[in-house]
Amino acid sequence: MVEFRRDPDGTLWSYEEGVRIARVITTEDILLDNRPFLSAASILEDQQARSLGLDRYAALVRTAGEKDVSRDPDFQRAFNAFYRIRRGAEWQKAYYQLFERARKERLSFADVIRALYEKTGNVEASFASKMIATLDPDKPVWDRYVLRNLELELKGGNPEKRIGSAVLVYEQIVRWYQGYLSTDEAKKNIAAFDQRLPSYAWISAVKKIDYLLWSRREGGGLCHLP
């Protein structure tokens, strides 16, 4: 049998067979509480943030800066899910060991893509950039949607040429972001992002534009790089 009792301070609790179960929120509690019971702005912001994966991204960035990710299976699972990494155990071991080395030694994109090739035998421009961009949010992510929007292409027949091409393309991506962020359009877009998602205003300007580029992934190119 469930019964209700109030504490001396007036808080109402439910009890079952003499055991306190939960606090009961009454209309009076809602009216007396300074915090809103429902906040449409907060609820809608949370929903939009989840739809963009901002909550998961924020957790990855914070963890990467605090822990040894080569020994953190929770981080690895979250990173794999977020960036859709579907590689074998040996590849992942090499990747996350390099991730930790990159964090400690502040490796560049060129350092990471070459080291990853030496460890795995694959030219991994996209995953190299995602590692770098997680450790340094002021660096952009490379993926096929970004390449398409910026009208860039990876070239080269053999691995060494592809690595060289990837380094040049990534430098072009970085340069494009630097130029775009100085424009009035970028400033307006960032202001709109911050207005709609104030809890994520701390995210880097590069990442905000990256999200907008990703969101228009079906569209055409934005502009030509100088």
C-alpha positions in Angstrom: 0.0 0.0 0.0 1.3 3.4 -1.0 1.0 6.3 1.5 2.3 9.9 1.5 4.1 11.8 4.2 5.6 15.3 4.5 8.9 16.1 6.0 9.2 18.9 8.6 10.3 21.2 5.7 7.1 20.4 3.8 8.6 18.1 1.2 6.1 15.4 0.2 7.3 11.7 -0.2 5.7 8.5 -1.2 6.1 5.4 1.0 5.4 1.8 0.4 5.3 -0.6 3.3 7.1 2.0 5.4 10.0 2.5 2.9 10.4 5.9 1.3 10.2 5.6 -2.5 10.3 9.0 -4.2 9.7 12.7 -3.8 6.2 13.8 -5.0 6.2 16.9 -7.1 3.0 18.9 -6.6 1.6 21.9 -8.4 2.6 24.0 -5.3 6.2 22.8 -5.6 6.3 23.9 -9.3 4.9 27.4 -8.5 7.3 27.9 -5.6 10.4 26.7 -7.4 12.3 29.4 -9.1 13.4 27.1 -11.9 11.0 26.5 -14.8 9.3 23.2 -14.8 9.2 23.3 -18.6 11.5 25.3 -20.8 10.6 25.1 -24.5 13.9 26.8 -25.5 16.0 24.3 -23.5 14.0 21.3 -24.7 14.2 22.3 -28.4 17.9 23.2 -28.1 18.6 19.8 -26.6 16.7 18.1 -29.4 18.5 20.0 -32.1 21.9 19.4 -30.4 21.2 15.6 -30.3 20.1 15.6 -33.9 23.5 17.1 -34.9 25.4 14.9 -32.5 26.8 17.9 -30.6 26.3 16.2 -27.2 28.4 13.2 -28.3 31.0 15.5 -29.9 31.4 17.5 -26.7 31.9 14.4 -24.7 34.6 13.2 -27.1 36.5 16.5 -27.0 36.5 16.7 -23.3 37.6 13.0 -22.8 40.4 13.2 -25.4 41.9 16.1 -23.5 41.9 14.4 -20.1 42.5 10.7 -20.6 44.8 8.2 -22.2 42.5 7.2 -25.1 44.6 4.2 -26.0 43.5 2.6 -22.7 39.9 3.9 -22.6 37.5 1.4 -24.3 34.5 3.7 -23.6 36.1 6.5 -25.5 37.1 4.2 -28.3 33.5 2.8 -28.7 32.1 6.4 -28.6 34.6 7.6 -31.2 34.0 4.6 -33.4 30.3 5.2 -33.3 30.4 8.9 -33.9 32.8 8.7 -36.9 31.6 5.3 -38.1 34.9 3.5 -37.8 34.5 -0.1 -38.8 38.0 -1.5 -38.8 39.5 -4.6 -37.2 41.0 -4.8 -33.7 44.6 -4.5 -34.9 43.9 -1.4 -36.9 42.0 0.2 -34.0 44.9 -0.6 -31.6 47.4 1.1 -33.8 45.0 4.1 -34.3 44.4 4.8 -30.7 48.0 4.3 -29.7 48.8 6.9 -32.3 46.0 9.1 -31.0 47.6 9.1 -27.5 51.0 9.9 -29.1 49.5 12.7 -31.1 48.0 14.2 -27.9 51.3 14.1 -26.0 53.5 15.2 -28.9 51.1 17.5 -30.6 51.6 15.8 -34.0 50.4 17.6 -37.2 48.1 16.1 -39.8 51.2 15.3 -42.0 52.8 13.5 -39.0 49.6 11.5 -38.3 48.8 10.4 -41.8 52.4 9.2 -42.4 52.5 7.4 -39.1 49.1 5.8 -39.7 50.3 4.6 -43.1 53.4 3.1 -41.5 51.3 1.2 -38.9 48.4 0.1 -41.1 49.5 0.3 -44.7 46.5 2.5 -45.5 46.4 6.2 -46.5 43.8 7.4 -44.0 43.3 11.1 -44.7 39.8 11.3 -43.2 40.6 9.4 -39.9 43.9 11.3 -39.5 42.0 14.6 -39.7 39.3 13.4 -37.2 42.0 12.5 -34.7 43.7 15.9 -35.2 40.4 17.8 -35.1 39.4 16.1 -31.8 42.7 17.1 -30.2 42.7 20.6 -31.7 39.1 21.8 -32.4 40.5 24.7 -34.4 41.5 22.2 -37.1 38.9 21.0 -39.6 37.6 17.5 -40.4 38.2 16.0 -43.8 35.4 13.9 -45.2 33.8 13.4 -48.6 31.1 16.0 -48.0 33.7 18.7 -47.1 35.7 17.8 -50.2 32.5 18.0 -52.3 31.5 21.3 -50.9 34.9 22.8 -51.4 35.5 21.1 -54.8 38.7 19.3 -53.8 40.0 15.9 -54.7 42.6 13.5 -53.4 45.0 12.5 -56.2 48.0 10.2 -56.6 48.5 6.6 -57.9 50.9 5.2 -55.2 50.7 5.7 -51.4 53.5 8.2 -51.2 51.9 10.4 -53.8 48.5 10.1 -52.2 50.0 11.1 -48.8 51.6 14.1 -50.4 48.4 15.0 -52.1 46.4 14.6 -48.9 48.8 16.9 -47.0 48.3 19.6 -49.7 44.5 19.1 -49.8 44.3 19.4 -46.0 46.4 22.6 -46.1 43.9 24.0 -48.6 41.0 23.0 -46.4 42.7 24.8 -43.4 43.3 27.9 -45.6 39.7 27.9 -46.8 38.4 27.9 -43.2 40.8 30.7 -42.3 39.6 32.8 -45.2 35.9 32.0 -44.7 35.9 32.8 -41.0 37.0 36.3 -41.7 33.9 37.0 -43.8 30.7 38.7 -42.7 28.7 35.6 -43.8 30.7 33.4 -41.5 30.2 35.8 -38.6 26.5 35.8 -39.2 26.4 32.0 -39.4 28.3 31.6 -36.2 26.0 34.2 -34.4 23.0 32.2 -35.6 24.5 29.0 -34.4 25.2 30.5 -30.9 21.6 32.0 -30.8 20.0 28.6 -31.5 22.4 26.5 -29.5 23.7 28.7 -26.6 24.8 25.7 -24.5 27.3 24.9 -27.3 28.6 28.4 -28.0 32.0 27.3 -26.6 32.5 25.0 -29.6 35.2 26.4 -31.9 34.2 28.5 -34.9 35.8 26.0 -37.2 33.6 23.2 -35.8 30.5 25.3 -36.1 31.1 25.9 -39.8 32.1 22.2 -40.2 28.6 21.3 -38.9 27.0 23.6 -41.3 29.0 22.2 -44.2 28.1 18.7 -43.2 24.4 19.6 -42.9 24.3 20.8 -46.5 26.2 17.7 -47.7 23.8 17.2 -50.6 24.5 20.6 -51.9 27.1 21.9 -54.4 30.4 23.6 -53.8 30.6 26.7 -51.6 33.3 28.5 -53.5 36.7 28.0 -55.1 39.8 28.1 -53.0 42.5 30.7 -53.9 
